[in-house]
């Protein structure tokens, strides 16, 4: 009989992307004095890093996206491309920095003197390229976050979320990525970092398409209620139609449920007619009327 552990491992490998599992990341509250005890590794130390194809695919897709914005950079070296990528928007700046990080993985994977390994719970990547030492030490979760950043950035092109919404999410991804980097060195040595202008929960979101709201001369106020007023416990996106336009407003941008009307255009959904969501959103808002007193069968 097949061992249950083997079945669960195979299940995760084949369909794990459909699972909504907790994300575990390290946080140091103070200097650590001693390490926890661990059992002996099942595989030898300095084992070869797995999943390089997924990371390389993310790099190739991100480079293609950035070159579509700056096509004149085609044919230049990867560092010259990075320097020339358009950084006129926050999305462009963040994408360029993620490209810069993934570039070290790409060059180390590509060149004979490159080294990629998993040792001591950290991904260690290094390479000598054009008389410059490139190195990246990052957690495995950090690698997954890099890939996730690229997917979200590119997938946002077909989503209805406004640029302000997308930038807030990407900025949160990038800040989490930087927190997972333990060592970094390239031609410029220091990564650029960006302050979170809108801390937003990227891990999960609640959707609501029927918020009650009131409009005054200069603001719009959503009736959230005491139960759902905690943005950390209930990171809600309010799908709200105002002035014949659909808006997707994250709760984190509200102050006591209030948003200035001057800020409202930033959260207008990107839709051809301003109102109609793609059909794939239908399942997120499906509902049937519950009849009080009848069993929910």
Order of alpha helices (4+ residues) and beta strands (2+ residues): alpha-beta-alpha-alpha-alpha-beta-beta-beta-alpha-alpha-beta-beta-beta-beta-beta-beta-beta-alpha
